[in-house]
Structure formats: C-alpha cells, structure tokens
Amino acid sequence: MSQGTIVKVSGPLVVAAGMENADMFDVVHVGDLGLIGEIIEMRGDRASIQVYEETAGIGPGAPVTSTGAQLSVELGPGLIESIYDGIQRPLEVMYQQQGSNIQRGIQVPALDREKKWNFVPVVKEGDAVQAGDIIGTVQETVVVEQKIMVPYGTEGTVKSIESGDFTVEEIICTIEDSEGKIKELSMMQKWPVRVGRPYKEKLVPNTPLVTGQRVIDTMFPIAKGGVAAVPGPFGSGKTVVQHQLAKWADADIVVYIGCGERGNEMTDVLMEFPELKDPRSGESLMKRTVLIANTSDMPVAAREASIYTGITIAEYFRDMGYSVALMADSTSRWAEALREMSGRLEEMPGEEGYPAYLASRLAQFYERAGNVISLGKEGRQGALSAVGAVSPPGGDISEPVSQATLRIVKVFWALDASLAHARHFPAINWLSSYSLYVDRLNEWYIKNVDKDFPALRTKALRLLQEEAELNEIVQLVGVDALSFDDRIKLEACKAIREDYLHQNAFHDVDTYASMNKQFKLLKLILSYYELSKEALAKGAAFNGIASLEVRESIGRFKYIEEDKIDESYESILTEMKNEISILTSKGAEDDD
C-alpha cells in the first residue's frame, strides 16, 4: 500500500506525489470518493494516474491510495449474460443500487457474491492436478457449462473437494503442493487484464469460422483463432456486420465490446440480443454472450481498459476449450483514448498525434487471439477469434490506426459507403478486401463442402475483377460496343453481386446461409455463365439468354428453406439446361 497526495489534475489524468512505493499499473483510489484509477507512468515519487471516472471536483492535496494490485477481472460463474462497463462493474447491479445516474466512486463486485452455483466435481481426493486442469463444472446457463480450472501457478494433490451449491467465494477444493502447503480454491479466480493468459501451444488456424454471410465465408473467410479488421466510414455498416457475426458465427461464446460506441447503438445491442433466438440452441443469444458497454459519454480512460477487460474474459472461456468470437467496436475510439492520455502525459506525439506506441499496443491486443492448446493434462483446444471495427475519419484508411491494424490482421473486410448507400448489405467491397487464410482453409472446404468449392470461389472473384475493367469501357463507349461474350460476363457478374454477395440481414431465411447453400447458389450462377457462353458459340441469341426465366429462379434460391436446397438446386439446374438447350436449337435453326 502506498499513500500519496494529488499535485495536478488534467481531465482524466491525475499526478500524485509521495508514491515511491507504488508500481506501474497498480490500481489506485483517488480522492475522498475513492475513484478508480491506474498508474500509467512513474517519475521518481510522482505517479501519473489515468482515472476511469469523472474527476470534476478533485484538486491538489486530495489523497491517493494504491491497492498494490494490477487492474484485474474476476473470472467465474456469473459472467455469461452479464453487462459490464469498461472496468467490469455490472451495469445492471449499479442501476438497481443508484438508478440511471451512476454515482462516482461506486464499487460493485463483478461476480454476484450471494448467488449459489451447483458445483459438480470431476476429480477426487488424491488426484494429482496442475494449472489448467478442470476440477469441476457449473451449468451456468442452459447453453454454457462453465469449467472450473486450477489457477495458474498451482500444482499438487487434491486434499479435499466438495460438491453442492456454493457462492463464488466459498472454498470448494484444497490442494497440497510438493512442499506440504495447502492452497484453497474457490470457483472464482482473478487475472490482470494487461497480461495474456498462458497456454501450452499455439496452433496454425485451419478451420473457418463459419458466419453464414456469403461474402465472408466464400470470398474472404476468417479462421477460428484468426483476426480480422472491418474498416469503413461512418454509416457503412460496421456495427451491423459485427451484430450479424455475433448472432450467426460458429462460436460457443460471444464477447461483444462496445468501446466508445454511441449510446443508441449499444442500446440496440442490449435490447436485441436478449430477444434474438440462438440458431445453435433455440435459446436467447444472451445465454452465451458477455457484453462490455463503454459508451462515448463515459470517461475516456475507461475505453482503454474495456478492450483488455473483454479479451481477458474471452481468453478465460478459450482456456475451457470453447471457440470464442470477440467483437471490438471500435478500436479507433480506443486509439483516440490512447491519444488523449498520451497528450495529457506530454509525450512526444507520433503521426496525427497518436502515441508512438500505437502500433505495438494494437499488436499486443490482436496477438492475444489464436487457436491454442490450453494448460492442463487434457490439452483442450480452444480458439479466440477477434474482429475489430476501425472507424477512419472520412473513410480514409491511410490514417495511422487503419494502417497499423492492417499490418497485424490477416483478413480485411473493406466497407464501402457507396455500396451501403445503394442498400447493398454487407457493404464489403469485393475488389479491395482480402483474406490471407484462404489457401490454408481450402483443404477444409474440399473435405466439408465440395472439391470444386475453391475453384468456384477463384472463378467468381476473377469475373468480378474483369467486370470492373469492362465497366470502364462501358462508361466510355457504352455497353453496345462490347462483344456478346463480354455482355454475358456482365450479366453473370450482376447475378454474383445482386443474388450472391447481397444478403438481407432482416429476412428470416436469407440472414444466414449454410455452406451447402452457398456452394449450390454459386454453382448455379457460374453454371448459367458457362452454359450461356456455350450457347452463344452455337448461335443462340444474346437477348434470349439474358432474359431467361430461370434467372429469376436463381435469384430466389437464397430464400429457399434449408431442407429444400438440394431438391431446388437440381430442379433449377434442369430448368436452366432445358431453356438454354431450346435457345441453342432455335439459334441453329435460324442460321439454317
């Protein structure tokens, strides 16, 4: 413990003297109200503290007390369905205690200390255990079974273990180490947010995180344990894309961080998620979700902490062997908080005023994602996939946050304002986006979808690139100057764009497309293109091919229920071949 006094207050930055016994990143209580803060710089006996609450009314001479501990999160039963602020204070509990206007200095435990959870042991007395081993389970929600693990740094023999209903603080197990010392374990453990949780081994990501969004799964997939960035100007649909991923991604747990988000957007999340039906279980989506809500009107320093709070909770579930999807919206506002605090510390500014360490901080955050083998004898495999939204001013991705992010992530979903204004959702630009996981995931697609899937994807992307070149010619001399082959190519690309890449997030069926459905729809569109080219070569009329009735059937295919996909696919393919065959025969007769 270290006691000091304030000598300077500059917004969320407080400088205190007499703190020579404190350490970097210690949590401190500032002023008579005990505002929560964190030491971010030490100079002699002076500590610079970023305060996570409003500092109005605090002046020089006020006391500062160090707790001697780093900013940590509480991990245990009760996390799922919770809504926290940036430093893991439960917003619902604070609302019940103080109403809509939360008072400063309030301290509320992150996990309920009174609620009892049914603990079922999976080890017995005399068993040898080590860090990461599961000693028991708690059915936290109908969807999530939380696994109670031996904390890091603990190893020995189980001396006693209980079963039954316990609070998170009650002792459920005692472990005797090699020196005969007894370690008491409860269902709750703490972990400092700025330190990544350890694991045994990091694996190469080789399984896609299936999202049900065609432009993502087919064109620019993300691997389980991978990282992706969603940059785009305001109004281009970053938040909607992340909402869709949170709803439909093939993940066991979702951690959604609203970092500096507008209040109404976070309200949408808080209102929507409890009402959404989880496609995996039929229960509410909140039954496997943790929300971190740090709106733009909350103290700016808390934004910086919220990102770390969220990813530490995500790592905890990853260590249980779950696949976790982390949504961070948005890292640009987190970087703005870094810039503000750096400016108040009077540090040398980097590009556009951001601190020189911006890139390294972003890298530290994204590197905590991954596909890993957890600690413990079992060797559980868990994955943490991170998707970070970036909000570059004016949509200019040459600014520092976007560029620093692009150097780290392997998937880039470039949102386009013009597509968003044209009501094309998801507004992901297929010409400027990319995924570096494609080659590694092709084996999975061949094995689990179809051997032709990678080739179809490559062909569709090549057609879209050729369409962009043809459109430049069309703008100069008009579409009539193109050959019929090129005009058929434009028709096929129109089908790829409007029938395949465009998806209706609010349609009961089209909001999610299985991999089988994605493959069949793309196969139908490209079959239409190939058969049309052959028919043209045999003398069929272009206008007839362009206005085939089967094109409407292809466009409606994405609205077909899952259990009717295979039957409809064969029916449409037969219809297509028949119509094109009739046109071809007619063209041959006209030539005669």
C-alpha positions in Angstrom: 0.0 0.0 0.0 1.3 3.5 -0.9 -0.4 6.8 0.1 0.2 10.0 -1.8 -1.4 13.4 -2.5 -2.6 14.9 -5.7 -0.4 17.7 -7.2 -2.0 18.0 -10.6 -5.4 17.3 -12.3 -5.7 17.4 -16.1 -9.1 15.8 -17.1 -8.8 12.1 -16.6 -5.1 12.4 -15.8 -4.1 12.9 -12.1 -0.5 13.3 -10.9 0.2 12.3 -7.3 3.4 12.8 -5.2 4.7 10.5 -2.5 4.0 7.3 -4.4 7.6 5.9 -4.4 6.3 2.5 -3.1 3.8 2.1 -5.9 4.3 0.2 -9.1 3.4 0.6 -12.7 -0.2 -0.4 -13.5 -1.2 -0.5 -9.8 -4.9 0.2 -9.2 -5.4 3.3 -7.0 -8.3 5.0 -5.3 -8.3 8.8 -5.9 -9.8 11.5 -3.7 -12.3 11.1 -0.8 -14.8 9.4 -3.2 -12.2 6.7 -4.0 -12.4 7.0 -7.7 -10.8 4.0 -9.5 -7.6 4.8 -11.4 -4.5 3.1 -12.7 -0.8 4.2 -12.6 0.5 4.6 -16.2 3.7 6.4 -15.6 6.2 6.7 -12.7 8.8 9.6 -12.4 10.6 9.4 -9.1 7.9 9.5 -6.4 5.4 11.0 -8.8 2.8 8.7 -10.3 0.7 9.7 -13.4 -2.7 8.0 -13.0 -5.5 7.6 -15.5 -8.8 7.8 -13.7 -11.7 5.7 -15.0 -14.3 8.1 -13.6 -15.1 11.8 -13.9 -12.5 13.9 -12.0 -14.6 17.1 -11.6 -14.3 18.5 -8.1 -11.0 16.8 -7.3 -8.0 19.1 -6.7 -4.4 19.2 -5.3 -4.0 17.9 -1.8 -6.6 15.1 -2.2 -5.4 11.7 -1.1 -4.4 8.8 -3.4 -4.1 5.3 -2.1 -2.5 2.4 -4.1 -4.1 -1.0 -3.7 -0.8 -2.7 -4.6 -2.6 -4.8 -7.2 -3.0 -4.5 -11.0 -6.3 -3.9 -12.8 -7.8 -7.4 -12.8 -11.0 -9.1 -13.8 -13.0 -11.6 -11.8 -13.5 -14.9 -13.7 -16.0 -17.5 -12.7 -19.7 -18.4 -12.8 -21.9 -15.4 -13.5 -20.0 -13.9 -16.4 -22.5 -15.1 -19.1 -25.5 -12.8 -19.7 -23.7 -10.0 -17.8 -23.4 -6.4 -19.0 -20.3 -4.7 -17.7 -18.7 -1.3 -18.0 -15.1 -0.9 -19.2 -13.6 -1.9 -15.8 -16.0 -4.9 -15.2 -18.6 -3.2 -13.0 -22.0 -4.8 -13.6 -24.2 -2.0 -15.0 -27.5 -3.7 -14.0 -26.4 -4.0 -10.4 -25.3 -0.3 -10.3 -28.6 0.7 -11.9 -30.5 -1.2 -9.2 -28.5 0.5 -6.5 -28.4 4.0 -7.8 -30.8 4.4 -10.7 -30.0 5.8 -14.1 -27.4 8.3 -12.9 -24.4 6.2 -11.6 -22.6 8.0 -8.8 -18.8 8.3 -8.8 -16.7 6.0 -6.6 -19.2 3.2 -6.6 -17.5 -0.2 -6.1 -19.5 -3.3 -7.0 -18.1 -6.8 -7.3 -18.2 -8.1 -10.9 -19.5 -11.5 -9.8 -22.5 -11.9 -7.5 -21.2 -12.8 -4.0 -24.6 -14.2 -2.8 -25.8 -16.3 -5.7 -25.1 -20.0 -5.2 -24.0 -22.3 -8.1 -24.2 -26.0 -8.3 -20.6 -27.3 -8.4 -20.1 -30.9 -9.8 -16.5 -32.2 -9.1 -14.7 -34.2 -11.8 -11.7 -35.1 -9.7 -11.4 -36.9 -6.4 -9.3 -36.7 -3.3 -5.7 -37.9 -4.0 -5.7 -36.9 -7.7 -2.7 -35.0 -8.9 -3.6 -31.7 -10.6 -1.8 -28.9 -12.3 -2.6 -25.4 -13.6 -5.4 -25.6 -16.2 -6.8 -28.9 -15.1 -10.6 -29.0 -14.7 -11.6 -29.8 -11.1 -15.4 -29.5 -11.7 -18.2 -27.9 -13.7 -21.0 -25.5 -13.2 -24.1 -25.3 -15.5 -24.1 -21.5 -15.9 -26.8 -21.2 -18.4 -28.8 -23.8 -20.4 -26.2 -23.4 -23.2 -22.9 -22.9 -21.3 -21.3 -25.3 -18.9 -18.5 -23.4 -17.1 -15.4 -25.5 -16.3 -13.7 -24.6 -13.0 -10.0 -24.8 -13.6 -6.9 -24.9 -11.3 -5.4 -21.4 -11.3 -2.1 -20.6 -12.9 0.8 -21.3 -10.7 -1.0 -24.0 -8.6 0.0 -27.7 -8.7 -0.3 -30.6 -6.3 -2.6 -33.3 -4.9 -6.3 -32.8 -4.2 -6.6 -32.9 -0.4 -10.4 -32.3 -0.3 -13.2 -31.4 -2.8 -16.8 -30.6 -2.2 -20.0 -30.9 -4.3 -23.2 -29.0 -4.0 -24.3 -25.3 -4.0 -21.7 -22.7 -3.3 -21.0 -19.0 -3.8 -18.1 -17.9 -5.9 -16.0 -17.1 -2.8 -16.6 -20.3 -0.8 -13.9 -22.9 -0.7 -14.7 -25.9 -2.9 -11.3 -27.6 -3.1 -7.9 -27.7 -1.3 -4.7 -28.7 -2.9 -1.5 -29.8 -1.2 1.7 -28.9 -3.1 5.1 -30.7 -3.0 6.2 -28.7 0.0 3.1 -29.6 2.0 1.5 -26.2 1.8 -2.3 -26.1 1.4 -3.9 -24.0 -1.4 -7.6 -23.3 -1.0 -9.6 -22.9 -4.3 -12.9 -21.2 -4.9 -14.9 -21.0 -8.1 -13.6 -17.5 -8.8 -10.1 -16.5 -9.9 -8.7 -13.1 -10.8 -6.4 -12.2 -13.7 -4.7 -8.9 -14.6 -6.2 -7.6 -17.8 -2.9 -6.4 -19.4 -1.3 -9.8 -19.2 -2.4 -12.5 -21.7 -3.5 -15.8 -20.1 -0.8 -18.5 -20.7 -1.4 -21.6 -22.9 0.6 -24.7 -23.8 0.9 -24.3 -27.5 -0.4 -22.0 -30.3 -1.7 -23.9 -33.4 -2.0 -22.9 -37.0 -5.6 -21.9 -37.7 -7.0 -24.3 -40.3 -10.8 -24.3 -39.7 -13.0 -21.4 -40.9 -15.2 -19.5 -38.5 -18.4 -20.0 -40.5 -20.6 -16.9 -40.2 -23.4 -17.6 -42.6 -22.5 -14.4 -44.5 -21.8 -15.4 -48.1 -19.3 -12.6 -49.0 -17.3 -13.6 -45.8 -17.5 -17.4 -45.8 -16.9 -17.8 -49.6 -14.8 -14.8 -50.6 -12.9 -13.6 -47.6 -13.1 -16.2 -44.8 -11.7 -15.8 -41.3 -10.2 -18.9 -39.5 -11.1 -19.9 -36.0 -8.4 -18.2 -33.9 -7.9 -15.6 -36.6 -8.1 -11.9 -36.6 -10.0 -9.6 -38.9 -10.5 -5.8 -39.4 -13.6 -4.1 -40.6 -12.7 -0.6 -41.6 -15.2 1.8 -43.1 -16.6 5.3 -43.0 -19.5 6.2 -40.7 -22.8 4.7 -41.9 -21.2 1.9 -43.9 -22.4 -0.9 -41.7 -19.5 -1.9 -39.4 -21.8 -2.3 -36.4 -24.4 -4.3 -38.4 -21.7 -6.6 -39.7 -20.5 -7.2 -36.2 -24.0 -7.8 -35.0 -24.5 -10.4 -37.7 -21.2 -12.1 -36.8 -22.2 -12.1 -33.1 -25.6 -13.7 -34.0 -24.5 -16.3 -36.5 -20.8 -17.1 -36.2 -19.9 -20.7 -35.4 -18.7 -19.8 -31.9 -19.6 -21.2 -28.5 -19.2 -17.9 -26.7 -19.6 -14.3 -27.9 -17.8 -11.4 -26.2 -19.0 -8.0 -27.5 -17.1 -4.9 -26.6 -18.8 -1.5 -27.4 -15.7 0.7 -27.0 -16.6 4.4 -27.2 -19.8 3.5 -29.1 -22.8 5.8 -29.4 -25.3 5.1 -26.7 -28.1 4.3 -29.0 -26.1 1.7 -30.8 -25.2 -0.1 -27.5 -28.9 0.2 -26.6 -29.8 -1.6 -29.8 -27.4 -4.4 -28.8 -28.7 -4.6 -25.2 -32.3 -4.7 -26.5 -31.8 -7.0 -29.4 -29.5 -9.8 -28.0 -31.9 -11.0 -25.3 -34.7 -11.3 -27.8 -32.7 -13.0 -30.6 -33.1 -16.7 -30.8 -29.7 -18.5 -30.9 -29.7 -20.7 -34.0 -27.5 -23.2 -32.2 -29.7 -23.9 -29.2 -33.1 -22.1 -29.8 -32.5 -20.1 -26.6 -31.8 -16.4 -26.2 -28.5 -15.3 -27.7 -27.6 -13.7 -24.3 -27.3 -17.3 -22.9 -23.8 -17.4 -24.4 -22.9 -13.7 -24.6 -20.9 -11.3 -22.4 -21.3 -7.6 -23.1 -18.9 -4.8 -22.3 -20.7 -1.5 -22.7 -18.5 1.6 -22.7 -20.4 4.4 -24.5 -18.9 7.5 -25.9 -20.1 9.7 -23.0 -18.3 7.6 -20.4 -14.9 8.7 -19.2 -12.4 8.4 -22.0 -9.8 6.5 -19.9 -12.2 3.6 -19.4 -12.3 3.0 -23.1 -8.6 2.0 -22.9 -9.4 -0.6 -20.2 -12.6 -2.0 -21.8 -10.7 -3.7 -24.7 -8.4 -5.5 -22.3 -11.3 -6.4 -19.9 -13.2 -8.0 -22.9 -10.2 -10.0 -24.3 -9.3 -11.4 -20.8 -12.8 -12.7 -20.3 -12.6 -14.2 -23.8 -9.3 -15.9 -23.0 -10.8 -17.5 -19.9 -13.5 -19.2 -21.9 -10.9 -20.1 -24.6 -9.0 -21.9 -21.9 -12.0 -24.1 -21.2 -11.8 -25.4 -24.8 -14.5 -23.2 -26.3 -14.5 -21.3 -29.5 -14.9 -17.7 -28.7 -15.7 -14.8 -31.0 -14.7 -11.3 -29.8 -16.2 -8.2 -31.4 -14.4 -4.9 -30.7 -16.4 -1.9 -31.9 -14.4 0.2 -32.4 -10.6 0.1 -32.0 -10.4 3.7 -33.5 -12.2 5.1 -30.4 -9.8 3.1 -28.2 -6.9 4.6 -30.1 -8.4 8.1 -29.6 -8.4 7.4 -25.8 -4.7 6.5 -26.1 -4.0 9.7 -28.0 -5.8 11.8 -25.4 -4.0 10.3 -22.5 -0.7 10.5 -24.3 -1.3 14.2 -24.9 -2.0 14.8 -21.3 1.2 13.0 -20.3 3.0 15.4 -22.7 4.6 12.5 -24.6 6.2 13.1 -28.0 3.3 12.7 -30.5 3.6 10.4 -33.5 1.7 10.5 -36.7 -1.6 12.6 -36.5 -1.0 13.0 -32.7 -1.3 9.3 -31.9 1.4 8.0 -29.5 4.5 6.4 -31.0 3.5 3.1 -29.3 0.1 2.8 -31.1 1.2 0.0 -33.4 2.7 -2.0 -30.6 -0.4 -1.7 -28.4 -2.6 -2.8 -31.3 -0.3 -5.8 -32.0 -0.4 -6.8 -28.3 -4.2 -6.8 -28.4 -4.6 -8.8 -31.6 -1.8 -11.2 -30.8 -3.9 -12.5 -27.8 -6.2 -14.1 -30.3 -5.4 -17.6 -31.6 -6.1 -21.3 -31.8 -4.4 -22.8 -28.8 -3.8 -25.9 -26.7 -4.7 -24.9 -23.1 -2.7 -25.6 -20.0 -3.6 -28.9 -18.2 -3.1 -32.6 -18.7 -6.1 -32.9 -21.1 -4.7 -30.5 -23.7 -8.0 -28.9 -24.5 -8.1 -27.0 -27.8 -9.8 -23.6 -27.7 -9.9 -20.7 -30.2 -10.3 -17.0 -29.8 -11.2 -15.1 -33.0 -11.0 -11.3 -32.8 -12.9 -9.0 -35.2 -12.1 -5.3 -34.7 -14.0 -2.5 -36.3 -12.0 0.6 -37.4 -13.6 4.0 -38.0 -11.2 6.0 -40.0 -12.2 9.7 -40.3 -13.8 10.3 -43.7 -13.2 6.6 -44.6 -9.5 7.3 -45.3 -7.8 4.0 -44.5 -4.4 5.6 -44.9 -4.7 7.1 -41.4 -2.5 5.5 -38.6 -5.0 3.3 -36.9 -6.1 1.6 -40.1 -2.6 1.1 -41.3 -1.3 -0.2 -38.0 -4.2 -2.6 -37.9 -3.6 -3.8 -41.5 0.0 -4.8 -40.7 -1.3 -7.2 -38.0 -4.6 -8.7 -39.2 -4.9 -11.3 -41.9 -8.5 -10.5 -43.0 -9.5 -7.2 -44.3 -13.2 -6.5 -45.0 -13.3 -3.1 -46.6 -16.7 -1.5 -46.2 -17.8 0.8 -49.0 -20.0 3.8 -48.3 -21.3 3.8 -51.9 -22.5 0.1 -51.5 -24.1 1.0 -48.2 -26.0 3.9 -49.8 -27.1 1.6 -52.5 -28.6 -0.7 -49.8 -26.1 -3.5 -50.6 -25.5 -5.4 -47.4 -23.0 -6.5 -46.3 -21.3 -3.4 -47.9 -18.0 -5.3 -48.2 -16.1 -4.2 -51.3 -15.0 -7.4 -53.2 -12.3 -5.6 -55.1 -10.3 -4.2 -52.1 -11.0 -6.8 -49.4 -8.8 -9.8 -48.9 -8.2 -12.9 -46.7 -4.8 -14.5 -46.1 -6.3 -17.6 -44.6 -7.8 -18.8 -48.0 -5.1 -21.2 -49.0 -4.9 -22.8 -45.5 -8.7 -23.3 -45.4 -9.1 -24.7 -48.9 -8.5 -28.3 -47.6 -11.4 -27.8 -45.1 -13.7 -26.6 -47.9 -12.7 -29.5 -50.2 -13.4 -32.0 -47.4 -16.5 -30.5 -45.8 -18.3 -28.6 -48.6 -17.2 -29.8 -52.1 -14.0 -30.4 -54.0 -15.0 -27.7 -56.6 -15.6 -25.0 -54.0 -12.1 -23.3 -54.0 -12.1 -23.3 -57.9 -15.6 -21.7 -57.9 -14.5 -19.0 -55.5 -11.5 -18.2 -57.6 -13.5 -18.0 -60.7 -16.2 -15.7 -59.2 -13.6 -13.3 -57.9 -11.8 -13.2 -61.3 -15.1 -12.5 -63.0 -15.8 -9.6 -60.6 -12.3 -8.1 -61.4 -12.9 -8.4 -65.1 -16.3 -6.8 -64.7 -14.6 -3.7 -63.1 -12.4 -3.4 -66.2 -15.3 -3.9 -68.6 -17.3 -1.2 -66.7 -14.6 1.4 -67.5 -15.0 0.6 -71.2 -18.8 0.8 -70.9 -18.6 4.3 -69.3 -16.5 5.5 -72.3 -18.3 3.9 -75.3 -21.5 2.2 -74.0 -22.4 -1.4 -73.5 -23.3 -1.9 -77.1 -19.6 -1.7 -78.0 -18.9 -4.9 -76.1 -18.9 -8.4 -77.6 -21.8 -10.7 -76.7 -19.3 -12.8 -74.6 -18.4 -9.8 -72.5 -22.0 -8.8 -72.1 -22.8 -12.3 -70.9 -19.9 -11.9 -68.4 -21.5 -8.7 -67.1 -24.9 -10.5 -66.7 -23.2 -13.3 -64.7 -21.4 -10.7 -62.5 -24.6 -8.9 -61.9 -26.0 -12.2 -60.6 -23.0 -12.7 -58.4 -23.3 -9.2 -57.0 -27.1 -9.0 -56.5 -28.0 -12.6 -55.9 -24.9 -13.9 -54.1 -23.0 -11.1 -52.4 -26.1 -9.2 -51.4 -27.7 -10.6 -48.3 -30.8 -9.5 -46.4 -30.0 -9.3 -42.7 -33.6 -8.9 -41.8 -35.0 -11.8 -43.8 -35.8 -14.9 -41.7 -34.1 -17.3 -44.3 -31.5 -15.1 -46.1 -30.0 -13.7 -42.9 -28.0 -17.0 -42.6 -26.7 -19.2 -45.5 -25.2 -22.6 -44.7 -22.0 -23.6 -46.6 -24.0 -26.1 -48.6 -26.4 -23.4 -49.7 -23.6 -21.0 -50.5 -21.9 -23.6 -52.7 -25.1 -24.6 -54.6 -26.1 -20.9 -55.3 -22.6 -20.1 -56.6 -22.6 -23.2 -58.7 -26.0 -22.3 -60.2 -24.8 -18.8 -61.2 -21.5 -20.0 -62.7 -23.3 -22.8 -64.5 -25.6 -20.2 -66.1 -22.5 -18.3 -67.2 -20.7 -21.4 -68.7 -23.9 -22.7 -70.4 -24.6 -19.3 -71.8 -21.1 -19.0 -73.3 -21.5 -22.3 -75.0 -25.0 -21.4 -76.3 -23.6 -18.1 -77.7 -20.9 -20.0 -79.5 -23.6 -22.2 -81.1 -25.6 -19.3 -82.4 -28.1 -18.6 -79.6 -29.4 -15.1 -79.3 -27.9 -12.9 -76.6 -31.2 -11.2 -75.7 -32.8 -14.6 -75.2 -30.1 -15.8 -72.9 -30.1 -12.6 -70.9 -33.9 -12.8 -70.3 -34.2 -16.5 -69.4 -36.9 -17.2 -66.9 -34.6 -19.4 -64.9 -32.6 -16.3 -63.8 -35.5 -15.4 -61.6 -35.4 -18.9 -60.0 -31.7 -18.5 -59.4 -32.3 -15.1 -57.7 -35.0 -16.7 -55.4 -32.8 -19.6 -54.5 -31.3 -17.8 -51.5 -34.8 -17.6 -49.9 -35.3 -21.3 -50.0 -35.5 -23.2 -46.7 -32.5 -25.3 -45.7 -34.3 -28.7 -46.1 -35.3 -28.0 -49.7 -31.9 -26.8 -51.0 -30.8 -30.0 -52.8 -34.2 -30.6 -54.4 -34.5 -27.0 -55.6 -30.9 -27.0 -56.9 -31.5 -30.0 -59.1 -34.8 -28.6 -60.3 -33.3 -25.2 -61.3 -30.3 -26.7 -62.9 -32.5 -28.9 -65.1 -34.7 -26.0 -65.9 -31.6 -23.9 -66.9 -30.3 -26.6 -69.2 -33.7 -27.1 -70.9 -34.2 -23.4 -71.5 -30.7 -22.9 -72.9 -31.0 -26.0 -75.0 -34.2 -24.7 -76.6 -32.5 -21.3 -77.3 -29.5 -23.1 -78.8 -31.7 -25.2 -81.1 -33.6 -22.2 -82.2 -30.4 -20.3 -83.0 -29.2 -23.2 -85.1 -32.5 -23.3 -87.0 -32.2 -19.5 -87.7 -28.7 -20.0 -89.1 -30.0 -22.7 -91.4 
